[in-house]
Amino acid sequence: MTPTPRHIHLSGICGTAMASLAGLLQLRGHRITGSDKAAYPPMSDLLRSLGIPVLEPYAEANLDPAPDLVVIGNALSRGNPEVERILDQRIPFTSMAALLRDEFLTGRESLVVAGTHGKTTTTSMLAWIYQVAARENPAREPSFLIGGVAENFGSSFQLRPTRTFIVEGDEYDTAFFDKGPKFLHYFPDALILTHVEFDHADIYADLEAVKTAFKRLVNLVPRRGAIVAYDGSDNVTECVARAFCRVERYGFSNEAQWQIRNLRHQDAMTRWEIWHGGSLWAALEMQLAGEHNALNATAAAALAASQGIGKEAIQAALASFKSVKRRLEVRAQIGGISVIDDFAHHPTAIRETLRALRAVYPQARLWAVLEPRSNTLRRKVLEADLVESLSLADRVILAGVYQQQRIPDAERLHPEDVVQALNARGTPAELQPDAQSIIDSIATQLQPGDVVAILSNGGFDGIYEKLPARLKQSLMETQRTS
């Protein structure tokens, strides 16, 4: 039944999940408005293309006239002017996760992809597998919500009248009035669990608290359901140990039901074999580099196969899979210098990104330019792991901690300590206070053949556009004088 159209306002609309939800709600016929403190690509571009107005900054007047419903993003808390007006005037409100469940997941088959790392890419791969399978069986065409723009679709969401809804399950909290993880709203019929590590140090006290959240998610999968779980992590093993449904493991070990063998990167392609039940199940290939992406693809393949999708569709989908915006995305190639954008939020993600770039560019001098912006990287709890990950680069430049005044000094990462540790172990590193200082420093040092990995989960003050512009200007000046 088609819902009655409503005016729904999203406070915090530029978050990846919030912007995707806005698009889904618009497809259902609702009138959508939104607000945020700052808009930046790719979600600002997505909202603009949808014709959804974004008001900046937050203000009580953004709710004039009062909408029928407000979705409050999890970045907002008491003291925000929109939150205060909502509470004062009792404007109906909800969370992104609750509204997604109520409007789109109820009555459908919910396939959830969760984990500390890899969930955005894995969700995109799974959605694309279903999309390719729909060429033979239109009933397979999926609806989905992804925390990033999947390049095969050119979007982070899709709504179809079919039964399957694929959703990225985020372990971050839901809203200021609901401190549980968002993924507990999604009631998965089947689940992929990629990795379980300590993350989101602002809301989880320790690793045990993180594992408790994932155990609760596992506990929601019905007996008839299925879980596909990474086999290379004791934390994942612990989280799925008491599942009531079938659990199949994927990875490199001989015990994995979906075992990766003969992984290699050659001719700009990643190729590997999947062995299932002791026999060769399929030879797979894709354009994405990195062991972590082979794991992501294997997880998606295993879950799709468990839901009845044929091997040929899975092979074709992965071979034609592009990527996700801001995941090893080549933003520019100027004068032989490659500028790469990656949504780095955790030392493990940084490590896997740099390892993947080593495979693609084995002869390059690899630069890592990091903005400590995520709530985990802004804290020093994983400082030793960060140093270890960054040491895989040939040169490292750190920016100052994003909004460092919000983190107590005793808890805050001190980039100068990271720089000192890197230099001590032989990895040249420097600290620059902001994006412009980084550009001024690096632009004169870069040489043809260099690869610059810009690592941040935010806008990084426009460095993704400013650095290529500076390099292009320098190249033109060199050409004029030569």
C-alpha positions, 0 to 999 in steps of 0.5 A, a space after each residue: 500500500 502506498 503511504 500517505 505523502 508527508 513532509 519529512 525533514 532530515 536533520 543531519 542529512 549529509 551523513 551517508 546513510 541519512 542522504 541515502 534514506 532521503 533518496 529512498 523517502 523521496 522515491 516513496 513520494 514524500 516531500 524531503 528537506 534537510 539541514 546540516 552544519 556543512 555539506 561536502 561530496 559525495 553526499 552533497 552532490 547526490 542530494 543536489 542531483 535529487 533536488 533535495 534542499 539542504 539548509 546550512 547551518 542548523 537553525 530553528 528556522 529550518 523547521 518552518 513550517 513544521 514538518 510532519 516528521 523529523 529524522 534526527 541524525 546521530 551526530 545531533 545532541 541536546 543543545 542543537 537548535 533543531 533538536 531543542 525546537 523539536 522537543 519544545 514543540 513536540 514535533 514528531 521525530 524518529 531516527 534514521 534506522 527506525 524509519 528505514 525499518 518501518 518504511 522499507 524493511 518490514 515485510 521484506 527479506 533483510 540482508 545485512 552486511 556488518 563489521 568494523 571494516 569492509 561493510 560498504 564495499 561488501 554491501 555494494 558487491 552484494 547488491 551488484 551481484 543481485 542486480 546482475 542476477 536480475 537480468 535472468 530473474 527480475 525478481 532478484 533485483 534488489 532494493 538497497 541502502 549503502 553507506 557510500 556511492 556504489 559506482 555501478 549504480 551511481 547511487 547509494 540507494 535503490 528501491 524496487 518492488 521486489 522482496 530483497 532489501 540489502 542494507 549496510 549495518 552500522 554499529 554506531 549509535 542510532 540517535 541521542 535518544 537511542 544509544 543502541 547500534 543502528 543495525 539492531 533495528 534491521 532484523 536480518 534474515 541473513 547476515 555477513 560479518 566481516 571483522 570485529 575490532 575496537 572502533 568508535 572509541 567515543 561510544 564504546 568503552 572497550 573491545 568487549 563492548 563492541 563484541 557485545 553489540 555484534 553478539 546482539 546482532 547475531 542473536 537477531 538472525 532467525 533459525 531459518 537464516 544464515 550467517 557468513 562470517 570471516 574466519 580469520 578473527 577470534 573476535 568474529 568467532 566469539 560473536 557467532 559462537 551462539 548463533 541459532 542459524 547456519 554459520 559458514 566461514 570464509 577466508 584463507 584457512 583450511 577450515 573455511 567453508 569458502 576458502 580463498 586460494 591462489 590470490 594474485 594481482 596481475 594485469 590490473 586485475 585481482 584473481 583468486 579461486 574459491 574452494 567450497 567443501 574441499 572442491 574448486 567452486 569458482 575462479 573469480 576476478 575483479 578490478 579492485 586490488 587488495 587482499 581485503 577486497 578479495 575477502 569482501 568479494 568472497 563474503 558477498 559471493 558466499 551469501 549470494 550463493 546461500 540465497 540461491 544465486 547462480 555461480 555465473 551471475 556472481 562471477 559476471 558481477 564481480 568481474 564488472 564491479 567498479 568500486 565505491 566512491 572514496 574507496 581507493 578512488 583515483 581522484 587525479 593523475 597529473 604529470 605522472 602523479 596519482 592522487 588517491 582518495 580513501 575513506 580511512 577511519 581506523 588503523 586496520 583500514 589504513 594498513 589494508 589501503 596501503 597494502 593494496 596500493 603497494 600491489 597496484 603501484 609496486 614501483 611507486 613512492 607511496 605517500 600517506 596524507 592523513 587527517 585524524 578525523 574519525 572518533 577513533 583516530 582522534 584518540 590515542 587508544 590505537 596510536 601504536 597500531 596507527 604508527 605500524 600501519 603508516 610505516 607501510 608508506 614511504 612518506 607520511 604527512 599528518 594533519 592536526 586532529 580534527 576539532 581537537 578541542 572536543 577531545 580531552 588532552 589525556 585521551 587525544 591523539 598527539 600527531 607529533 608523537 606519531 611523527 616522532 615514532 615514524 621518523 624513529 623507525 625510518 619512515 620520513 614523516 612530518 606534521 602540518 597543521 591544515 590542508 593548505 600547509 600540507 599542499 604547500 609542503 607536498 607540492 614541491 616534493 612530489 615527483 612523476 611516479 609518486 602515489 599520494 593516498 589522502 586518508 580521511 573520512 571527511 572533507 579534509 578542507 577540500 584537499 581532494 580538489 585543491 591538491 590536483 589544482 595545485 599540481 596542474 598549475 605547477 605542471 602548466 608553469 613547467 611546460 611554459 618555461 621549458 
